[in-house]
Structures are given as structure tokens and as C-alpha cells.
Amino acid sequence: MDSSPTQTFLATGLTCGHCGAAVTDEISALPGVTHASVEVVRDGESVISVVADRELGTEEISGALDEAGDYHLVR
């Protein structure tokens, strides 16, 4: 059983399942991430849930969003 806490981030610009999959792939590739999922909210703030063995910084998440497409972390 994984006891790592879930971190939650909000992002804008995601409009479909393809967007969510692209973001999930990029965040999953970050060191220490064991699980990532995205709840896409079209025209709103999508919810990104990440389980990792360390705390991820906003710079890392912003970088992953940038790699995935034109998505932006809500600060």
C-alpha cells in the first residue's frame, strides 16, 4: 500500500481527454511520481492529482504542462 500523500494542482487550457492524457504522461515521467490523473474541466480549472515519493514544486508541474501543450498552472 502506497502511503505517499496526494498532491493536487489546478490547470487551465485542457479541453478534452487527449489533453488530459498528454498532461498525465508528462507528469508521470517526473522523478518520484508513482501515479498521476487528470480530471478535465473544459473552460475551467482541471484538477491534477499526483502521488509521489516527494513533494513536487510548481516549477516542475508548470514545466510538465508546458511540455504537454498550451496548459497553465493556476497559482
PDB file of N, CA, C, O and CB in Angstrom:
ATOM      1  N   MET A   1       0.840  -1.186   0.000  1.00  0.00           N
ATOM      2  CA  MET A   1       0.000   0.000   0.000  1.00  0.00           C
ATOM      3  C   MET A   1       0.881   1.244   0.000  1.00  0.00           C
ATOM      4  O   MET A   1       1.813   1.363   0.795  1.00  0.00           O
ATOM      5  CB  MET A   1      -0.953   0.001   1.217  1.00  0.00           C
ATOM      6  N   ASP A   2       0.567   2.173  -0.910  1.00  0.00           N
ATOM      7  CA  ASP A   2       1.355   3.394  -1.032  1.00  0.00           C
ATOM      8  C   ASP A   2       0.874   4.418  -0.012  1.00  0.00           C
ATOM      9  O   ASP A   2      -0.300   4.789  -0.018  1.00  0.00           O
ATOM     10  CB  ASP A   2       1.265   3.969  -2.467  1.00  0.00           C
ATOM     11  N   SER A   3       1.758   4.875   0.857  1.00  0.00           N
ATOM     12  CA  SER A   3       1.375   5.842   1.886  1.00  0.00           C
ATOM     13  C   SER A   3       1.777   7.263   1.516  1.00  0.00           C
ATOM     14  O   SER A   3       1.675   8.170   2.342  1.00  0.00           O
ATOM     15  CB  SER A   3       2.001   5.464   3.214  1.00  0.00           C
ATOM     16  N   SER A   4       2.231   7.467   0.286  1.00  0.00           N
ATOM     17  CA  SER A   4       2.600   8.807  -0.159  1.00  0.00           C
ATOM     18  C   SER A   4       1.351   9.668  -0.274  1.00  0.00           C
ATOM     19  O   SER A   4       0.316   9.203  -0.751  1.00  0.00           O
ATOM     20  CB  SER A   4       3.352   8.753  -1.511  1.00  0.00           C
ATOM     21  N   PRO A   5       1.444  10.932   0.165  1.00  0.00           N
ATOM     22  CA  PRO A   5       0.278  11.808   0.079  1.00  0.00           C
ATOM     23  C   PRO A   5      -0.006  12.219  -1.371  1.00  0.00           C
ATOM     24  O   PRO A   5       0.892  12.272  -2.211  1.00  0.00           O
ATOM     25  CB  PRO A   5       0.489  13.055   0.950  1.00  0.00           C
ATOM     26  N   THR A   6      -1.273  12.503  -1.632  1.00  0.00           N
ATOM     27  CA  THR A   6      -1.674  13.001  -2.945  1.00  0.00           C
ATOM     28  C   THR A   6      -1.544  14.510  -2.955  1.00  0.00           C
ATOM     29  O   THR A   6      -2.017  15.193  -2.046  1.00  0.00           O
ATOM     30  CB  THR A   6      -3.125  12.570  -3.294  1.00  0.00           C
ATOM     31  N   GLN A   7      -0.900  15.023  -3.987  1.00  0.00           N
ATOM     32  CA  GLN A   7      -0.789  16.461  -4.192  1.00  0.00           C
ATOM     33  C   GLN A   7      -1.771  16.847  -5.291  1.00  0.00           C
ATOM     34  O   GLN A   7      -1.942  16.112  -6.264  1.00  0.00           O
ATOM     35  CB  GLN A   7       0.680  16.880  -4.562  1.00  0.00           C
ATOM     36  N   THR A   8      -2.405  17.984  -5.136  1.00  0.00           N
ATOM     37  CA  THR A   8      -3.396  18.430  -6.102  1.00  0.00           C
ATOM     38  C   THR A   8      -2.991  19.778  -6.674  1.00  0.00           C
ATOM     39  O   THR A   8      -2.580  20.689  -5.956  1.00  0.00           O
ATOM     40  CB  THR A   8      -4.788  18.512  -5.457  1.00  0.00           C
ATOM     41  N   PHE A   9      -3.123  19.872  -7.992  1.00  0.00           N
ATOM     42  CA  PHE A   9      -2.815  21.107  -8.706  1.00  0.00           C
ATOM     43  C   PHE A   9      -3.985  21.434  -9.625  1.00  0.00           C
ATOM     44  O   PHE A   9      -4.725  20.539 -10.035  1.00  0.00           O
ATOM     45  CB  PHE A   9      -1.483  20.980  -9.516  1.00  0.00           C
ATOM     46  N   LEU A  10      -4.152  22.701  -9.945  1.00  0.00           N
ATOM     47  CA  LEU A  10      -5.187  23.140 -10.879  1.00  0.00           C
ATOM     48  C   LEU A  10      -4.528  23.708 -12.117  1.00  0.00           C
ATOM     49  O   LEU A  10      -3.503  24.384 -12.031  1.00  0.00           O
ATOM     50  CB  LEU A  10      -6.124  24.190 -10.228  1.00  0.00           C
ATOM     51  N   ALA A  11      -5.119  23.432 -13.277  1.00  0.00           N
ATOM     52  CA  ALA A  11      -4.555  23.908 -14.535  1.00  0.00           C
ATOM     53  C   ALA A  11      -5.666  24.355 -15.470  1.00  0.00           C
ATOM     54  O   ALA A  11      -6.794  23.867 -15.393  1.00  0.00           O
ATOM     55  CB  ALA A  11      -3.702  22.815 -15.201  1.00  0.00           C
ATOM     56  N   THR A  12      -5.339  25.281 -16.347  1.00  0.00           N
ATOM     57  CA  THR A  12      -6.284  25.745 -17.357  1.00  0.00           C
ATOM     58  C   THR A  12      -5.784  25.362 -18.740  1.00  0.00           C
ATOM     59  O   THR A  12      -4.604  25.068 -18.933  1.00  0.00           O
ATOM     60  CB  THR A  12      -6.492  27.272 -17.259  1.00  0.00           C
ATOM     61  N   GLY A  13      -6.700  25.371 -19.695  1.00  0.00           N
ATOM     62  CA  GLY A  13      -6.349  25.114 -21.082  1.00  0.00           C
ATOM     63  C   GLY A  13      -6.667  23.713 -21.559  1.00  0.00           C
ATOM     64  O   GLY A  13      -6.613  23.453 -22.762  1.00  0.00           O
ATOM     65  N   LEU A  14      -6.996  22.803 -20.660  1.00  0.00           N
ATOM     66  CA  LEU A  14      -7.332  21.438 -21.058  1.00  0.00           C
ATOM     67  C   LEU A  14      -8.786  21.402 -21.515  1.00  0.00           C
ATOM     68  O   LEU A  14      -9.670  21.944 -20.851  1.00  0.00           O
ATOM     69  CB  LEU A  14      -7.092  20.435 -19.888  1.00  0.00           C
ATOM     70  N   THR A  15      -9.024  20.756 -22.659  1.00  0.00           N
ATOM     71  CA  THR A  15     -10.380  20.751 -23.214  1.00  0.00           C
ATOM     72  C   THR A  15     -10.929  19.361 -23.523  1.00  0.00           C
ATOM     73  O   THR A  15     -12.114  19.222 -23.826  1.00  0.00           O
ATOM     74  CB  THR A  15     -10.405  21.567 -24.458  1.00  0.00           C
ATOM     75  N   CYS A  16     -10.083  18.329 -23.452  1.00  0.00           N
ATOM     76  CA  CYS A  16     -10.551  17.001 -23.862  1.00  0.00           C
ATOM     77  C   CYS A  16      -9.703  15.903 -23.217  1.00  0.00           C
ATOM     78  O   CYS A  16      -8.732  16.179 -22.513  1.00  0.00           O
ATOM     79  CB  CYS A  16     -10.513  16.867 -25.399  1.00  0.00           C
ATOM     80  N   GLY A  17     -10.089  14.668 -23.472  1.00  0.00           N
ATOM     81  CA  GLY A  17      -9.358  13.531 -22.944  1.00  0.00           C
ATOM     82  C   GLY A  17      -7.930  13.454 -23.453  1.00  0.00           C
ATOM     83  O   GLY A  17      -7.034  13.021 -22.728  1.00  0.00           O
ATOM     84  N   HIS A  18      -7.711  13.871 -24.695  1.00  0.00           N
ATOM     85  CA  HIS A  18      -6.348  13.870 -25.249  1.00  0.00           C
ATOM     86  C   HIS A  18      -5.457  14.810 -24.447  1.00  0.00           C
ATOM     87  O   HIS A  18      -4.307  14.484 -24.155  1.00  0.00           O
ATOM     88  CB  HIS A  18      -6.358  14.285 -26.745  1.00  0.00           C
ATOM     89  N   CYS A  19      -5.986  15.973 -24.093  1.00  0.00           N
ATOM     90  CA  CYS A  19      -5.237  16.934 -23.265  1.00  0.00           C
ATOM     91  C   CYS A  19      -4.884  16.301 -21.921  1.00  0.00           C
ATOM     92  O   CYS A  19      -3.748  16.391 -21.456  1.00  0.00           O
ATOM     93  CB  CYS A  19      -6.061  18.238 -23.048  1.00  0.00           C
ATOM     94  N   GLY A  20      -5.874  15.663 -21.311  1.00  0.00           N
ATOM     95  CA  GLY A  20      -5.654  15.017 -20.015  1.00  0.00           C
ATOM     96  C   GLY A  20      -4.608  13.924 -20.097  1.00  0.00           C
ATOM     97  O   GLY A  20      -3.779  13.783 -19.198  1.00  0.00           O
ATOM     98  N   ALA A  21      -4.643  13.142 -21.182  1.00  0.00           N
ATOM     99  CA  ALA A  21      -3.665  12.066 -21.357  1.00  0.00           C
ATOM    100  C   ALA A  21      -2.262  12.626 -21.549  1.00  0.00           C
ATOM    101  O   ALA A  21      -1.299  12.078 -21.014  1.00  0.00           O
ATOM    102  CB  ALA A  21      -4.045  11.186 -22.551  1.00  0.00           C
ATOM    103  N   ALA A  22      -2.136  13.709 -22.305  1.00  0.00           N
ATOM    104  CA  ALA A  22      -0.824  14.323 -22.537  1.00  0.00           C
ATOM    105  C   ALA A  22      -0.234  14.842 -21.222  1.00  0.00           C
ATOM    106  O   ALA A  22       0.951  14.649 -20.950  1.00  0.00           O
ATOM    107  CB  ALA A  22      -0.938  15.477 -23.566  1.00  0.00           C
ATOM    108  N   VAL A  23      -1.059  15.493 -20.416  1.00  0.00           N
ATOM    109  CA  VAL A  23      -0.600  16.010 -19.128  1.00  0.00           C
ATOM    110  C   VAL A  23      -0.242  14.853 -18.189  1.00  0.00           C
ATOM    111  O   VAL A  23       0.786  14.895 -17.515  1.00  0.00           O
ATOM    112  CB  VAL A  23      -1.683  16.913 -18.486  1.00  0.00           C
ATOM    113  N   THR A  24      -1.080  13.835 -18.148  1.00  0.00           N
ATOM    114  CA  THR A  24      -0.806  12.666 -17.306  1.00  0.00           C
ATOM    115  C   THR A  24       0.524  12.031 -17.678  1.00  0.00           C
ATOM    116  O   THR A  24       1.311  11.690 -16.795  1.00  0.00           O
ATOM    117  CB  THR A  24      -1.934  11.635 -17.431  1.00  0.00           C
ATOM    118  N   ASP A  25       0.790  11.864 -18.971  1.00  0.00           N
ATOM    119  CA  ASP A  25       2.047  11.264 -19.426  1.00  0.00           C
ATOM    120  C   ASP A  25       3.255  12.084 -18.981  1.00  0.00           C
ATOM    121  O   ASP A  25       4.232  11.527 -18.480  1.00  0.00           O
ATOM    122  CB  ASP A  25       2.047  11.127 -20.948  1.00  0.00           C
ATOM    123  N   GLU A  26       3.192  13.394 -19.160  1.00  0.00           N
ATOM    124  CA  GLU A  26       4.331  14.256 -18.800  1.00  0.00           C
ATOM    125  C   GLU A  26       4.568  14.269 -17.293  1.00  0.00           C
ATOM    126  O   GLU A  26       5.714  14.204 -16.849  1.00  0.00           O
ATOM    127  CB  GLU A  26       4.094  15.689 -19.300  1.00  0.00           C
ATOM    128  N   ILE A  27       3.514  14.350 -16.513  1.00  0.00           N
ATOM    129  CA  ILE A  27       3.680  14.377 -15.053  1.00  0.00           C
ATOM    130  C   ILE A  27       4.143  13.018 -14.540  1.00  0.00           C
ATOM    131  O   ILE A  27       4.951  12.944 -13.614  1.00  0.00           O
ATOM    132  CB  ILE A  27       2.359  14.781 -14.364  1.00  0.00           C
ATOM    133  N   SER A  28       3.632  11.944 -15.139  1.00  0.00           N
ATOM    134  CA  SER A  28       4.046  10.596 -14.732  1.00  0.00           C
ATOM    135  C   SER A  28       5.531  10.359 -14.962  1.00  0.00           C
ATOM    136  O   SER A  28       6.138   9.526 -14.289  1.00  0.00           O
ATOM    137  CB  SER A  28       3.240   9.552 -15.485  1.00  0.00           C
ATOM    138  N   ALA A  29       6.119  11.084 -15.906  1.00  0.00           N
ATOM    139  CA  ALA A  29       7.541  10.936 -16.223  1.00  0.00           C
ATOM    140  C   ALA A  29       8.452  11.668 -15.235  1.00  0.00           C
ATOM    141  O   ALA A  29       9.667  11.473 -15.259  1.00  0.00           O
ATOM    142  CB  ALA A  29       7.806  11.443 -17.622  1.00  0.00           C
ATOM    143  N   LEU A  30       7.879  12.507 -14.368  1.00  0.00           N
ATOM    144  CA  LEU A  30       8.704  13.232 -13.399  1.00  0.00           C
ATOM    145  C   LEU A  30       9.262  12.257 -12.362  1.00  0.00           C
ATOM    146  O   LEU A  30       8.573  11.317 -11.966  1.00  0.00           O
ATOM    147  CB  LEU A  30       7.882  14.354 -12.705  1.00  0.00           C
ATOM    148  N   PRO A  31      10.507  12.472 -11.919  1.00  0.00           N
ATOM    149  CA  PRO A  31      11.112  11.588 -10.915  1.00  0.00           C
ATOM    150  C   PRO A  31      10.280  11.534  -9.632  1.00  0.00           C
ATOM    151  O   PRO A  31       9.863  12.564  -9.103  1.00  0.00           O
ATOM    152  CB  PRO A  31      12.534  12.055 -10.590  1.00  0.00           C
ATOM    153  N   GLY A  32      10.048  10.320  -9.146  1.00  0.00           N
ATOM    154  CA  GLY A  32       9.341  10.134  -7.888  1.00  0.00           C
ATOM    155  C   GLY A  32       7.839   9.962  -8.011  1.00  0.00           C
ATOM    156  O   GLY A  32       7.184   9.580  -7.043  1.00  0.00           O
ATOM    157  N   VAL A  33       7.277  10.239  -9.190  1.00  0.00           N
ATOM    158  CA  VAL A  33       5.829  10.139  -9.360  1.00  0.00           C
ATOM    159  C   VAL A  33       5.434   8.669  -9.528  1.00  0.00           C
ATOM    160  O   VAL A  33       5.973   7.962 -10.379  1.00  0.00           O
ATOM    161  CB  VAL A  33       5.358  10.979 -10.583  1.00  0.00           C
ATOM    162  N   THR A  34       4.485   8.226  -8.702  1.00  0.00           N
ATOM    163  CA  THR A  34       4.005   6.850  -8.794  1.00  0.00           C
ATOM    164  C   THR A  34       2.622   6.771  -9.433  1.00  0.00           C
ATOM    165  O   THR A  34       2.231   5.713  -9.927  1.00  0.00           O
ATOM    166  CB  THR A  34       3.973   6.215  -7.414  1.00  0.00           C
ATOM    167  N   HIS A  35       1.883   7.867  -9.430  1.00  0.00           N
ATOM    168  CA  HIS A  35       0.557   7.888 -10.053  1.00  0.00           C
ATOM    169  C   HIS A  35       0.165   9.335 -10.349  1.00  0.00           C
ATOM    170  O   HIS A  35       0.412  10.234  -9.546  1.00  0.00           O
ATOM    171  CB  HIS A  35      -0.506   7.204  -9.135  1.00  0.00           C
ATOM    172  N   ALA A  36      -0.445   9.544 -11.504  1.00  0.00           N
ATOM    173  CA  ALA A  36      -0.968  10.862 -11.854  1.00  0.00           C
ATOM    174  C   ALA A  36      -2.288  10.677 -12.584  1.00  0.00           C
ATOM    175  O   ALA A  36      -2.445   9.749 -13.377  1.00  0.00           O
ATOM    176  CB  ALA A  36       0.047  11.663 -12.729  1.00  0.00           C
ATOM    177  N   SER A  37      -3.233  11.565 -12.310  1.00  0.00           N
ATOM    178  CA  SER A  37      -4.504  11.548 -13.025  1.00  0.00           C
ATOM    179  C   SER A  37      -4.989  12.980 -13.197  1.00  0.00           C
ATOM    180  O   SER A  37      -4.635  13.877 -12.432  1.00  0.00           O
ATOM    181  CB  SER A  37      -5.561  10.690 -12.272  1.00  0.00           C
ATOM    182  N   VAL A  38      -5.813  13.167 -14.228  1.00  0.00           N
ATOM    183  CA  VAL A  38      -6.325  14.497 -14.533  1.00  0.00           C
ATOM    184  C   VAL A  38      -7.831  14.418 -14.731  1.00  0.00           C
ATOM    185  O   VAL A  38      -8.329  13.576 -15.478  1.00  0.00           O
ATOM    186  CB  VAL A  38      -5.634  15.087 -15.790  1.00  0.00           C
ATOM    187  N   GLU A  39      -8.542  15.301 -14.057  1.00  0.00           N
ATOM    188  CA  GLU A  39      -9.977  15.470 -14.282  1.00  0.00           C
ATOM    189  C   GLU A  39     -10.117  16.730 -15.128  1.00  0.00           C
ATOM    190  O   GLU A  39      -9.952  17.844 -14.629  1.00  0.00           O
ATOM    191  CB  GLU A  39     -10.797  15.573 -12.913  1.00  0.00           C
ATOM    192  N   VAL A  40     -10.422  16.547 -16.411  1.00  0.00           N
ATOM    193  CA  VAL A  40     -10.514  17.668 -17.334  1.00  0.00           C
ATOM    194  C   VAL A  40     -11.807  18.438 -17.102  1.00  0.00           C
ATOM    195  O   VAL A  40     -12.894  17.860 -17.085  1.00  0.00           O
ATOM    196  CB  VAL A  40     -10.433  17.180 -18.786  1.00  0.00           C
ATOM    197  N   VAL A  41     -11.676  19.754 -16.925  1.00  0.00           N
ATOM    198  CA  VAL A  41     -12.816  20.646 -16.809  1.00  0.00           C
ATOM    199  C   VAL A  41     -12.689  21.654 -17.948  1.00  0.00           C
ATOM    200  O   VAL A  41     -11.945  22.630 -17.861  1.00  0.00           O
ATOM    201  CB  VAL A  41     -12.872  21.356 -15.392  1.00  0.00           C
ATOM    202  N   ARG A  42     -13.432  21.389 -19.009  1.00  0.00           N
ATOM    203  CA  ARG A  42     -13.373  22.258 -20.194  1.00  0.00           C
ATOM    204  C   ARG A  42     -13.815  23.670 -19.805  1.00  0.00           C
ATOM    205  O   ARG A  42     -14.821  23.848 -19.118  1.00  0.00           O
ATOM    206  CB  ARG A  42     -14.272  21.695 -21.349  1.00  0.00           C
ATOM    207  N   ASP A  43     -13.058  24.663 -20.251  1.00  0.00           N
ATOM    208  CA  ASP A  43     -13.337  26.075 -19.956  1.00  0.00           C
ATOM    209  C   ASP A  43     -13.295  26.381 -18.466  1.00  0.00           C
ATOM    210  O   ASP A  43     -13.934  27.325 -18.002  1.00  0.00           O
ATOM    211  CB  ASP A  43     -14.692  26.462 -20.510  1.00  0.00           C
ATOM    212  N   GLY A  44     -12.537  25.579 -17.715  1.00  0.00           N
ATOM    213  CA  GLY A  44     -12.424  25.819 -16.280  1.00  0.00           C
ATOM    214  C   GLY A  44     -11.069  25.359 -15.782  1.00  0.00           C
ATOM    215  O   GLY A  44     -10.104  25.276 -16.542  1.00  0.00           O
ATOM    216  N   GLU A  45     -11.014  25.061 -14.499  1.00  0.00           N
ATOM    217  CA  GLU A  45      -9.774  24.609 -13.878  1.00  0.00           C
ATOM    218  C   GLU A  45      -9.793  23.097 -13.738  1.00  0.00           C
ATOM    219  O   GLU A  45     -10.561  22.548 -12.949  1.00  0.00           O
ATOM    220  CB  GLU A  45      -9.570  25.279 -12.504  1.00  0.00           C
ATOM    221  N   SER A  46      -8.940  22.422 -14.511  1.00  0.00           N
ATOM    222  CA  SER A  46      -8.826  20.972 -14.443  1.00  0.00           C
ATOM    223  C   SER A  46      -8.041  20.591 -13.198  1.00  0.00           C
ATOM    224  O   SER A  46      -7.141  21.318 -12.776  1.00  0.00           O
ATOM    225  CB  SER A  46      -8.148  20.407 -15.716  1.00  0.00           C
ATOM    226  N   VAL A  47      -8.382  19.454 -12.613  1.00  0.00           N
ATOM    227  CA  VAL A  47      -7.761  19.000 -11.370  1.00  0.00           C
ATOM    228  C   VAL A  47      -6.742  17.907 -11.688  1.00  0.00           C
ATOM    229  O   VAL A  47      -7.073  16.883 -12.285  1.00  0.00           O
ATOM    230  CB  VAL A  47      -8.834  18.481 -10.366  1.00  0.00           C
ATOM    231  N   ILE A  48      -5.502  18.144 -11.277  1.00  0.00           N
ATOM    232  CA  ILE A  48      -4.420  17.191 -11.471  1.00  0.00           C
ATOM    233  C   ILE A  48      -4.082  16.605 -10.099  1.00  0.00           C
ATOM    234  O   ILE A  48      -3.737  17.334  -9.169  1.00  0.00           O
ATOM    235  CB  ILE A  48      -3.160  17.871 -12.141  1.00  0.00           C
ATOM    236  N   SER A  49      -4.187  15.287  -9.986  1.00  0.00           N
ATOM    237  CA  SER A  49      -3.847  14.606  -8.733  1.00  0.00           C
ATOM    238  C   SER A  49      -2.575  13.801  -8.965  1.00  0.00           C
ATOM    239  O   SER A  49      -2.467  13.049  -9.934  1.00  0.00           O
ATOM    240  CB  SER A  49      -5.022  13.680  -8.241  1.00  0.00           C
ATOM    241  N   VAL A  50      -1.607  13.973  -8.053  1.00  0.00           N
ATOM    242  CA  VAL A  50      -0.312  13.324  -8.212  1.00  0.00           C
ATOM    243  C   VAL A  50       0.084  12.651  -6.901  1.00  0.00           C
ATOM    244  O   VAL A  50       0.011  13.254  -5.830  1.00  0.00           O
ATOM    245  CB  VAL A  50       0.769  14.345  -8.653  1.00  0.00           C
ATOM    246  N   VAL A  51       0.502  11.394  -7.003  1.00  0.00           N
ATOM    247  CA  VAL A  51       1.076  10.688  -5.864  1.00  0.00           C
ATOM    248  C   VAL A  51       2.556  10.527  -6.179  1.00  0.00           C
ATOM    249  O   VAL A  51       2.921   9.985  -7.223  1.00  0.00           O
ATOM    250  CB  VAL A  51       0.365   9.286  -5.601  1.00  0.00           C
ATOM    251  N   ALA A  52       3.403  10.999  -5.275  1.00  0.00           N
ATOM    252  CA  ALA A  52       4.850  10.936  -5.484  1.00  0.00           C
ATOM    253  C   ALA A  52       5.535  10.666  -4.155  1.00  0.00           C
ATOM    254  O   ALA A  52       4.968  10.899  -3.088  1.00  0.00           O
ATOM    255  CB  ALA A  52       5.383  12.249  -6.120  1.00  0.00           C
ATOM    256  N   ASP A  53       6.761  10.174  -4.239  1.00  0.00           N
ATOM    257  CA  ASP A  53       7.507   9.890  -3.014  1.00  0.00           C
ATOM    258  C   ASP A  53       8.236  11.120  -2.489  1.00  0.00           C
ATOM    259  O   ASP A  53       9.057  11.032  -1.576  1.00  0.00           O
ATOM    260  CB  ASP A  53       8.501   8.771  -3.258  1.00  0.00           C
ATOM    261  N   ARG A  54       7.920  12.264  -3.082  1.00  0.00           N
ATOM    262  CA  ARG A  54       8.485  13.544  -2.627  1.00  0.00           C
ATOM    263  C   ARG A  54       7.511  14.647  -3.020  1.00  0.00           C
ATOM    264  O   ARG A  54       6.623  14.437  -3.848  1.00  0.00           O
ATOM    265  CB  ARG A  54       9.919  13.803  -3.246  1.00  0.00           C
ATOM    266  N   GLU A  55       7.682  15.820  -2.423  1.00  0.00           N
ATOM    267  CA  GLU A  55       6.831  16.946  -2.779  1.00  0.00           C
ATOM    268  C   GLU A  55       7.313  17.537  -4.101  1.00  0.00           C
ATOM    269  O   GLU A  55       8.499  17.814  -4.277  1.00  0.00           O
ATOM    270  CB  GLU A  55       6.831  18.022  -1.658  1.00  0.00           C
ATOM    271  N   LEU A  56       6.382  17.724  -5.015  1.00  0.00           N
ATOM    272  CA  LEU A  56       6.712  18.312  -6.313  1.00  0.00           C
ATOM    273  C   LEU A  56       6.513  19.819  -6.246  1.00  0.00           C
ATOM    274  O   LEU A  56       5.565  20.304  -5.628  1.00  0.00           O
ATOM    275  CB  LEU A  56       5.843  17.694  -7.443  1.00  0.00           C
ATOM    276  N   GLY A  57       7.411  20.552  -6.884  1.00  0.00           N
ATOM    277  CA  GLY A  57       7.312  22.001  -6.921  1.00  0.00           C
ATOM    278  C   GLY A  57       6.465  22.480  -8.082  1.00  0.00           C
ATOM    279  O   GLY A  57       6.265  21.765  -9.064  1.00  0.00           O
ATOM    280  N   THR A  58       5.974  23.694  -7.956  1.00  0.00           N
ATOM    281  CA  THR A  58       5.149  24.259  -9.026  1.00  0.00           C
ATOM    282  C   THR A  58       5.935  24.419 -10.324  1.00  0.00           C
ATOM    283  O   THR A  58       5.360  24.345 -11.411  1.00  0.00           O
ATOM    284  CB  THR A  58       4.584  25.607  -8.597  1.00  0.00           C
ATOM    285  N   GLU A  59       7.252  24.638 -10.216  1.00  0.00           N
ATOM    286  CA  GLU A  59       8.076  24.772 -11.421  1.00  0.00           C
ATOM    287  C   GLU A  59       8.088  23.462 -12.211  1.00  0.00           C
ATOM    288  O   GLU A  59       8.024  23.473 -13.441  1.00  0.00           O
ATOM    289  CB  GLU A  59       9.520  25.187 -11.049  1.00  0.00           C
ATOM    290  N   GLU A  60       8.170  22.337 -11.503  1.00  0.00           N
ATOM    291  CA  GLU A  60       8.161  21.028 -12.163  1.00  0.00           C
ATOM    292  C   GLU A  60       6.828  20.777 -12.860  1.00  0.00           C
ATOM    293  O   GLU A  60       6.787  20.318 -14.002  1.00  0.00           O
ATOM    294  CB  GLU A  60       8.441  19.910 -11.145  1.00  0.00           C
ATOM    295  N   ILE A  61       5.742  21.084 -12.159  1.00  0.00           N
ATOM    296  CA  ILE A  61       4.414  20.864 -12.731  1.00  0.00           C
ATOM    297  C   ILE A  61       4.197  21.806 -13.917  1.00  0.00           C
ATOM    298  O   ILE A  61       3.662  21.391 -14.945  1.00  0.00           O
ATOM    299  CB  ILE A  61       3.311  21.074 -11.658  1.00  0.00           C
ATOM    300  N   SER A  62       4.605  23.061 -13.785  1.00  0.00           N
ATOM    301  CA  SER A  62       4.481  24.014 -14.896  1.00  0.00           C
ATOM    302  C   SER A  62       5.272  23.546 -16.110  1.00  0.00           C
ATOM    303  O   SER A  62       4.804  23.666 -17.243  1.00  0.00           O
ATOM    304  CB  SER A  62       4.961  25.407 -14.466  1.00  0.00           C
ATOM    305  N   GLY A  63       6.460  23.016 -15.880  1.00  0.00           N
ATOM    306  CA  GLY A  63       7.290  22.508 -16.971  1.00  0.00           C
ATOM    307  C   GLY A  63       6.637  21.333 -17.672  1.00  0.00           C
ATOM    308  O   GLY A  63       6.667  21.244 -18.900  1.00  0.00           O
ATOM    309  N   ALA A  64       6.044  20.425 -16.899  1.00  0.00           N
ATOM    310  CA  ALA A  64       5.350  19.276 -17.481  1.00  0.00           C
ATOM    311  C   ALA A  64       4.137  19.733 -18.286  1.00  0.00           C
ATOM    312  O   ALA A  64       3.869  19.197 -19.362  1.00  0.00           O
ATOM    313  CB  ALA A  64       4.918  18.291 -16.379  1.00  0.00           C
ATOM    314  N   LEU A  65       3.405  20.715 -17.775  1.00  0.00           N
ATOM    315  CA  LEU A  65       2.254  21.253 -18.503  1.00  0.00           C
ATOM    316  C   LEU A  65       2.694  21.888 -19.816  1.00  0.00           C
ATOM    317  O   LEU A  65       2.031  21.725 -20.840  1.00  0.00           O
ATOM    318  CB  LEU A  65       1.505  22.282 -17.643  1.00  0.00           C
ATOM    319  N   ASP A  66       3.806  22.607 -19.788  1.00  0.00           N
ATOM    320  CA  ASP A  66       4.334  23.246 -20.987  1.00  0.00           C
ATOM    321  C   ASP A  66       4.752  22.207 -22.026  1.00  0.00           C
ATOM    322  O   ASP A  66       4.524  22.392 -23.221  1.00  0.00           O
ATOM    323  CB  ASP A  66       5.522  24.142 -20.630  1.00  0.00           C
ATOM    324  N   GLU A  67       5.363  21.117 -21.566  1.00  0.00           N
ATOM    325  CA  GLU A  67       5.773  20.045 -22.484  1.00  0.00           C
ATOM    326  C   GLU A  67       4.561  19.368 -23.116  1.00  0.00           C
ATOM    327  O   GLU A  67       4.610  18.947 -24.272  1.00  0.00           O
ATOM    328  CB  GLU A  67       6.628  19.004 -21.744  1.00  0.00           C
ATOM    329  N   ALA A  68       3.477  19.265 -22.357  1.00  0.00           N
ATOM    330  CA  ALA A  68       2.283  18.573 -22.835  1.00  0.00           C
ATOM    331  C   ALA A  68       1.488  19.408 -23.831  1.00  0.00           C
ATOM    332  O   ALA A  68       0.802  18.857 -24.692  1.00  0.00           O
ATOM    333  CB  ALA A  68       1.401  18.200 -21.666  1.00  0.00           C
ATOM    334  N   GLY A  69       1.572  20.732 -23.722  1.00  0.00           N
ATOM    335  CA  GLY A  69       0.802  21.599 -24.605  1.00  0.00           C
ATOM    336  C   GLY A  69       0.678  22.986 -24.019  1.00  0.00           C
ATOM    337  O   GLY A  69       1.478  23.388 -23.174  1.00  0.00           O
ATOM    338  N   ASP A  70      -0.317  23.710 -24.465  1.00  0.00           N
ATOM    339  CA  ASP A  70      -0.523  25.091 -24.012  1.00  0.00           C
ATOM    340  C   ASP A  70      -1.437  25.105 -22.785  1.00  0.00           C
ATOM    341  O   ASP A  70      -2.556  25.617 -22.817  1.00  0.00           O
ATOM    342  CB  ASP A  70      -1.130  25.961 -25.152  1.00  0.00           C
ATOM    343  N   TYR A  71      -0.911  24.519 -21.694  1.00  0.00           N
ATOM    344  CA  TYR A  71      -1.666  24.413 -20.452  1.00  0.00           C
ATOM    345  C   TYR A  71      -0.931  25.196 -19.369  1.00  0.00           C
ATOM    346  O   TYR A  71       0.296  25.301 -19.380  1.00  0.00           O
ATOM    347  CB  TYR A  71      -1.858  22.922 -20.032  1.00  0.00           C
ATOM    348  N   HIS A  72      -1.702  25.738 -18.440  1.00  0.00           N
ATOM    349  CA  HIS A  72      -1.111  26.638 -17.452  1.00  0.00           C
ATOM    350  C   HIS A  72      -1.543  26.295 -16.034  1.00  0.00           C
ATOM    351  O   HIS A  72      -2.723  26.067 -15.765  1.00  0.00           O
ATOM    352  CB  HIS A  72      -1.482  28.072 -17.765  1.00  0.00           C
ATOM    353  N   LEU A  73      -0.583  26.265 -15.150  1.00  0.00           N
ATOM    354  CA  LEU A  73      -0.830  26.014 -13.741  1.00  0.00           C
ATOM    355  C   LEU A  73      -1.522  27.234 -13.148  1.00  0.00           C
ATOM    356  O   LEU A  73      -1.126  28.371 -13.402  1.00  0.00           O
ATOM    357  CB  LEU A  73       0.490  25.695 -12.985  1.00  0.00           C
ATOM    358  N   VAL A  74      -2.555  26.986 -12.358  1.00  0.00           N
ATOM    359  CA  VAL A  74      -3.241  28.070 -11.643  1.00  0.00           C
ATOM    360  C   VAL A  74      -2.487  28.266 -10.344  1.00  0.00           C
ATOM    361  O   VAL A  74      -2.362  27.324  -9.562  1.00  0.00           O
ATOM    362  CB  VAL A  74      -4.777  27.746 -11.385  1.00  0.00           C
ATOM    363  N   ARG A  75      -1.988  29.443 -10.097  1.00  0.00           N
ATOM    364  CA  ARG A  75      -1.186  29.703  -8.901  1.00  0.00           C
ATOM    365  C   ARG A  75      -2.033  30.237  -7.781  1.00  0.00           C
ATOM    366  O   ARG A  75      -1.519  30.512  -6.696  1.00  0.00           O
ATOM    367  CB  ARG A  75      -0.071  30.676  -9.205  1.00  0.00           C
TER     368      ARG A  75
END
